[in-house]
Amino acid sequence: MVLEVMIETENYTVPEQADLERWANKYDLTMPVLSDEDGLIWDYASGEGGSIGLPFTVVMDRGVVIDTIQSGANSRRAESLL
């Protein structure tokens, strides 16, 4: 399964449902778009020795173990990683 996670809006606020829907429509996303209300994504984007930048793509295996982390977001590329 591929998910898109939106961590904040262009106004630096936590995304609401309407923000997630606008994002999905703007970029023609077919995967679910979730909000990171607790800011957990920042741990991966800027933690432990550096930053990979935002947005980025994370692929998890069936055991919910991180398999791949890549800079950038692109639904076609994410689907190719599966």
Secondary structure as UniProt FT lines:
FT   STRAND          4..6
FT   TURN            10..11
FT   HELIX           17..26
FT   TURN            27..28
FT   STRAND          33..35
FT   TURN            37..38
FT   HELIX           41..46
FT   STRAND          56..60
FT   TURN            62..63
FT   STRAND          66..71
FT   HELIX           75..81
//
